[in-house]
Amino acid sequence: SYFFFYIIKFLDREKFLKYQRILERLEKENKELRKLVLQKDDKGIHQRKLKKSLIDMYSEVLDILSDYDASYNTQDHLPRVVVVGDQSAGKTSVLEMIAQARIFPRGSGEMMTRSPVKVTLSEGPHHVALFKDSSREFDLTKEEDLAALRNEIEIRMRKSVKEGCTVSAETISLNVKGPGLQRMVLVDLPGVISTVTSGMAPDTKDTIFSISKAYMQNPNAIILCIQDGSVDAERSIVTDLVSQMDPHGKRTIFVLTKVDLAEKNVASPNRIQQIIEGKLFPMKALGYFAVVTGKGNSSESIESIKDYEEEFFQNSKLLKTCMLKAHQVTTRNLSLAVSDCFWKMVRESVEQQADAFKATRFNLETEWKNNYPRLRELDRNELFEKAKNEILDEVISLSQVTPKHWEEILQKTLWERVSTHVIENIYLPAAQTTNSGTFNTTVDIKLKQWTDKQLPNKAVEVAWGTLQEEFSHFMTEKKGKEHDDIFDKLKQAVKEESIKRHKWNERAEDSLRVIQHNALEDRSISDKQQWDAAIHFMEDTLQSRLKDTESVIEDMVGPDWKKRWLYWVGRTKEQNIRNETKNELEKMIKCNEDHAAYLANDEVTTVRKNLEAKGVAVDPCLIKDTWHQVYRRHFLRTALSHCNLCRRGFYYYQRHFVDSELECNDVVLFWRIQRMLAITANTLRQQLTNTEVRRLEKNVKEVLEDFAEDSDKKVKLLTGKRVQLAEDLKKVREIQEKLEAFIEALHQEK
C-alpha cells in the first residue's frame, strides 16, 4: 500500500509540473500579446489600462497619507505589502524578482536599504521606472539605465539620512511599470539587525525596529516576512517581531529564500519542510513559499535567475520527495499570491477608510467655522504666497521713500554718531587755544585725520544702518485691522536673511572720502542765511552738551536744596565732598574766567588746603575729576554767549574780522561740519536710491524664492493652530477625493 501511495504522489507531481510548464509558456505568450495590445490601444479605456490607472490612483493616495499627520484619530489603515527580514536575508532580491528588474543598490554584507522604499507595480507596455517627484523614465531593459536608477536610489537614501544617523524613516517612492507585472504596492524596509557594528549610529537597531513596527502595526498591511534558508533558523530576529505584530498570522506571508543553499548545506531536509509547513517557528502565516533568487552574483539578469530557479525546483529533492508542494515554490507563484492577498485586503478596507476620512473632514470643517468664521482656509503654501506679495509691496514702498526724508534722517543720524568726536577731539582742543591762527591750524589737522581714517567708514555704517531701519520699519509696521500677525515670524526671517546677504558697495568709502575732504576744505559762507543756520546748529550742539554736563555734575554733587526740601532726600558723604570741591573750584573760575583747561599742581594743593581748613579731606584725583566737569560747564556757557555775540558777525566775517575784536572761527567750523553732513547725506541718499535699495530688493526676492523651495523653513516660520488646521483640511479633502475616485474606479473594474 505504501508503494502504491508513493507512485500516485509521484505521478501527481509529474502531472502538476507538466501543467505548470504549459501554463508558464502560455503566460509568456499572453504577456507578449498584452504588450502589443497596450502599445496599440491609444483610443478609449482598455481593461488593462483601467487596472494600471487603478494602482496608480491607489499609490497617489498612499503618497499623500505618508505626509499626513494623524492628529484627529484618523490613522492610515490602507493596505500595502510590507517587506521585512533580517539583514542580507534576500528581501531586495525577492522584490526585484517580483518587479522583474535589478533596481536596488547592493553590497556584500553592507546595509544597503537605509530608508523605506515604496515600489508601486503596475502593468504597462514598456518596462520602465520613475520616481514620484521626477519626470525622468529609466528604461529597465537597458543596463546603463538600471545602473543610473540604482545610483539615484542610493543617493536619495543617503540624503534622507540625517547627520549622526544610519537609517531614515523618510520614504522614497518609485513606480515600476511593465508587461505582466502584478499590480500592488510594496514597501522595502531596512533589514533587521541583532548587533550595532562600528560605523553605525548607536540607536540604529532601535530605529529599524521602530520603523518596521510603524508599518506592520497597520491592521491591513500585508507582511511579507523574508527568512534566509541558508542560515540556522534560530538566528532569525524578524520572525519574533512579526509574531508580535500579527500573532494570528492573518496577514503574514512567509518566504524562505536561498533554498538551493539550504538543500545543499542542511543535513536534515525535514527541517526545511518544517519551516514551510509553519511548524518550526512560533510565527503563523497565511501562506509559506520557498524561492531561489540567483547564485549570489549581482551581475545576473532576472531572466537567468528565473531559469535557474525553475531548473532548481524541477530537479529538487524537496519537490521529488513531496516535502514542498509545487504551488509553494518560485517567485512567480509568490507574486500571484501576494497580489491576490493585496487586492482582497484593499477591497475589504478602502471604503471603511474613506468613511473615516469623511468624518474627519466634517469635524475639521466644523472646527474651522467655530474658530475662524470670517477667514479663508489658506494652507501653508497659500499663506506663503500671500505673505510674499505683502513683502514685495513693502520693498516697493522702500523705493518710494522721498529724497528729503532720506537726507534728513541720514544727516541727523550721522551727526549723532560723530558729534562726540567733533566736540571732544576737534572743537574743544582747538577752542581752548588763545589765538585764531592756532585754532584754525589745529582744526584743519584734526579734520584731515578724521576724514582720512574714520569719517567715510562711519558714514557708510550710518547709511547701511538707516537702510536697515527703514526696511525693518516697512516689514514690521502694523497695518491696523488688516495686519495679520501670522506672517510676523516669516517677515522677520526674510528681513534678517536679506540683510545678511546684502553687501554694501566697498568702493563707496573711497569716493565719499574725496567728497567729504573737499566739503570741509571750503570756508566761504556765501550769505547771511547760511551764517544764521550755522549759529543755530552750533547753539543746539553746545546746549545739548551743556545739558549733559550739568546732568553729570548733578549726579556728582547730589540734589540741590530745592529737591532736598521737596522730595525729602539728602546727599551722600561722597556727594557732600564733591559739592564742597565744586564750590571751591567755581570760586577759582570766577577769579580767572580765562583759566586754562587744566589745573596746575600748585592750584590743586591750594584747593585741597582750603577744603581741609573747612574740615573736608579730599584726594587730588577727585579735585581734578571735578574740575574737568566744572571747567567744561564754564567753557560751554562761555561758548554759548560767544555764539550769541556772533549772530551779528557775518559783516565782520566778510571782512575777515579786520579791525574787529570779534572772532567767530568756531561758527565757520560748525558751518563746515554742517555743510559736510549735508553733502554726505545727499551722496549717501543717491547711492541708496540708485543702487542699494534695488540690490536689497533683489536679495529679498532671492530669499523668498529660496524659502519657497524649503518646506521645512515654511513649516518653521508659518506656525499656529490656524495654519495646521488649514493644512489638515487640505490634506483630508485631497485624501477623501482621491479615495472616492479610487473606489469608483474599483467598482467599475468589478
Order of alpha helices (4+ residues) and beta strands (2+ residues): alpha-alpha-beta-alpha-beta-beta-beta-alpha-beta-beta-alpha-beta-alpha-beta-alpha-alpha-beta-alpha-alpha-alpha-alpha-alpha-alpha-alpha-alpha-alpha-alpha-alpha-alpha-alpha-alpha-alpha-alpha-alpha-alpha-alpha-alpha
